[in-house]
Amino acid sequence: MLEQEFDDIKKIVEQLKIYCAIQDKCEWDVIQKMKKWSLDGKKQNKILKILNQEKYINEERYSRSFCRGKFRIKKWGKIKIANELRKKDVDSLSISKGLEEIDDYEYEQELNKQYQKKKNAINEKNTFIKNKKIASYLINKGYEYNFVWEKIRESKQ
C-alpha cells in the first residue's frame, strides 16, 4: 500500500516536472493543477517540497519572467502586473525583484506609445472627455495614476 502511494507520487512529480519545465510556474499554478487531480493536502505538500528542492518551482524566477512577458507582450503597467502576481500568492519580495526587470526608460516609452495609440483612436471633440477616456484606458492597463495624468497634462502644453 505504501509502495503504491510512493509510485503514485513519483508519477505525479514527473508529470509536474514536465509541466514546470515547459514554462515557468509558481506554486499557486502547481497547486491548482494538483487540485484538478483531487490530491489531498498532505500529498500536495510533499510534491511541492520535491519540486522546490529540485528547482522546478522558483517564485523569484517566475516573477521575473512574468513581469518581462506581461510588460513586453501584453503592454501591462506595473500595477496590473503586481496585482496579478499577488492573486497567485507570490511574495512581495519576489514581486519587487520581478518588477526590477522592467527598465524605467522602456516603461516610459511604452506609456507614451500607449497614450498616442489611444489618443489617435478616440474620435471625441470634447478634450475633457477624451482625456478621461485615455486616462481610464491607461490606468486599466496598469499604469500608475500619477504618471498617466502627468502625461496628459504634459501633452496639453
C-alpha positions as a printed NumPy array, in Angstrom:
array([[  0.   ,   0.   ,   0.   ],
       [  2.73 ,   2.455,   0.982],
       [  4.805,   1.449,  -2.067],
       [  1.845,   2.133,  -4.396],
       [  1.383,   5.6  ,  -2.843],
       [  5.099,   6.299,  -3.401],
       [  4.779,   5.25 ,  -7.063],
       [  1.727,   7.499,  -7.478],
       [  3.59 ,  10.483,  -6.042],
       [  6.601,   9.691,  -8.216],
       [  4.419,   9.648, -11.368],
       [  2.687,  12.881, -10.381],
       [  6.038,  14.562,  -9.673],
       [  7.305,  13.533, -13.112],
       [  4.206,  14.968, -14.796],
       [  4.551,  18.197, -12.831],
       [  8.254,  18.451, -13.689],
       [  7.288,  18.426, -17.349],
       [  4.519,  20.972, -16.669],
       [  7.005,  23.288, -14.919],
       [  9.798,  22.769, -17.455],
       [  7.662,  23.849, -20.416],
       [  7.007,  27.282, -18.898],
       [  7.892,  28.817, -15.525],
       [  5.174,  28.138, -12.966],
       [  4.627,  29.423,  -9.451],
       [  3.462,  27.333,  -6.512],
       [ -0.105,  28.574,  -6.976],
       [ -0.207,  27.251, -10.578],
       [  1.073,  23.849,  -9.472],
       [ -1.396,  23.693,  -6.567],
       [ -4.274,  24.48 ,  -8.956],
       [ -3.107,  21.655, -11.218],
       [ -2.947,  19.24 ,  -8.281],
       [ -6.418,  20.313,  -7.111],
       [ -7.772,  19.358, -10.546],
       [ -6.311,  15.92 ,  -9.925],
       [ -8.032,  15.824,  -6.486],
       [ -4.824,  15.333,  -4.494],
       [ -5.058,  15.769,  -0.73 ],
       [ -3.086,  18.465,   1.085],
       [ -0.512,  16.071,   2.517],
       [  0.488,  14.781,  -0.936],
       [  0.462,  18.322,  -2.326],
       [  2.933,  19.456,   0.325],
       [  5.26 ,  16.503,  -0.341],
       [  5.184,  17.173,  -4.067],
       [  5.737,  20.937,  -3.651],
       [  8.716,  20.25 ,  -1.41 ],
       [ 10.276,  17.982,  -4.042],
       [  9.651,  20.471,  -6.872],
       [ 11.123,  23.333,  -4.818],
       [ 14.205,  21.32 ,  -3.845],
       [ 14.852,  20.361,  -7.449],
       [ 14.324,  23.993,  -8.564],
       [ 11.342,  23.278, -10.809],
       [  9.459,  25.934,  -8.86 ],
       [ 11.149,  29.224,  -8.035],
       [  8.919,  32.183,  -7.142],
       [ 11.544,  34.839,  -7.933],
       [ 12.383,  33.348, -11.321],
       [  8.677,  33.042, -12.083],
       [  8.048,  36.639, -11.042],
       [ 10.886,  37.935, -13.231],
       [  9.699,  36.094, -16.334],
       [  6.047,  37.002, -15.659],
       [  6.915,  40.711, -15.371],
       [  9.034,  40.707, -18.533],
       [  6.388,  38.876, -20.512],
       [  3.344,  40.855, -19.41 ],
       [  5.155,  44.143, -19.981],
       [  6.723,  43.332, -23.353],
       [  3.918,  41.261, -24.857],
       [  0.695,  42.499, -23.265],
       [  1.991,  46.035, -22.564],
       [  0.718,  45.971, -18.982],
       [  1.756,  48.553, -16.395],
       [  3.472,  47.733, -13.119],
       [  0.315,  47.973, -11.003],
       [ -1.58 ,  45.382, -13.028],
       [  1.437,  43.066, -13.128],
       [  1.918,  43.285,  -9.352],
       [ -1.8  ,  42.687,  -8.725],
       [ -1.807,  39.586, -10.928],
       [  1.214,  38.213,  -9.07 ],
       [ -0.492,  38.893,  -5.719],
       [ -3.52 ,  36.927,  -6.944],
       [ -1.148,  33.989,  -7.387],
       [  0.169,  34.38 ,  -3.817],
       [  3.663,  35.396,  -4.941],
       [  5.516,  37.054,  -2.057],
       [  6.223,  40.802,  -2.059],
       [  9.991,  40.398,  -2.298],
       [  9.696,  38.265,  -5.434],
       [  7.239,  40.759,  -6.93 ],
       [  9.616,  43.674,  -6.374],
       [ 12.524,  41.668,  -7.851],
       [ 10.349,  40.864, -10.849],
       [  9.375,  44.493, -11.373],
       [ 13.095,  45.37 , -11.453],
       [ 13.173,  43.549, -14.798],
       [ 11.214,  46.426, -16.34 ],
       [ 13.561,  49.192, -17.436],
       [ 12.308,  52.66 , -16.425],
       [ 13.158,  54.178, -19.808],
       [ 11.358,  51.369, -21.683],
       [  8.403,  51.743, -19.326],
       [  8.103,  55.457, -20.032],
       [  8.437,  54.872, -23.78 ],
       [  5.686,  52.245, -23.68 ],
       [  3.417,  54.585, -21.721],
       [  3.996,  57.214, -24.433],
       [  3.189,  54.699, -27.198],
       [  0.022,  53.523, -25.466],
       [ -1.001,  57.14 , -24.867],
       [ -0.523,  58.095, -28.533],
       [ -2.283,  54.948, -29.746],
       [ -5.346,  55.617, -27.605],
       [ -5.316,  59.356, -28.337],
       [ -5.386,  58.669, -32.096],
       [ -8.111,  56.038, -31.742],
       [-10.587,  58.264, -29.892],
       [-12.801,  60.491, -32.053],
       [-14.037,  62.843, -29.357],
       [-14.263,  66.616, -29.775],
       [-14.54 ,  67.412, -26.058],
       [-10.953,  67.331, -24.722],
       [-12.097,  66.7  , -21.144],
       [-13.964,  63.534, -22.162],
       [-11.131,  62.475, -24.48 ],
       [ -8.54 ,  62.836, -21.706],
       [-10.786,  60.952, -19.275],
       [-11.103,  58.053, -21.751],
       [ -7.347,  57.977, -22.334],
       [ -6.665,  58.033, -18.591],
       [ -9.18 ,  55.246, -17.924],
       [ -7.601,  53.1  , -20.631],
       [ -4.042,  53.581, -19.352],
       [ -4.984,  53.103, -15.695],
       [ -6.865,  49.889, -16.593],
       [ -3.7  ,  48.681, -18.355],
       [ -1.966,  49.084, -15.   ],
       [ -0.022,  52.297, -15.418],
       [  0.335,  54.481, -12.35 ],
       [ -2.344,  57.148, -11.897],
       [  0.142,  59.983, -11.375],
       [  2.218,  59.035, -14.463],
       [ -0.906,  58.883, -16.62 ],
       [ -2.225,  62.288, -15.59 ],
       [  1.242,  63.803, -15.792],
       [  1.45 ,  62.534, -19.385],
       [ -1.96 ,  64.03 , -20.206],
       [ -1.055,  67.416, -18.677],
       [  2.314,  67.347, -20.454],
       [  0.677,  66.778, -23.844],
       [ -1.635,  69.792, -23.439],
       [  1.33 ,  72.178, -23.489]])
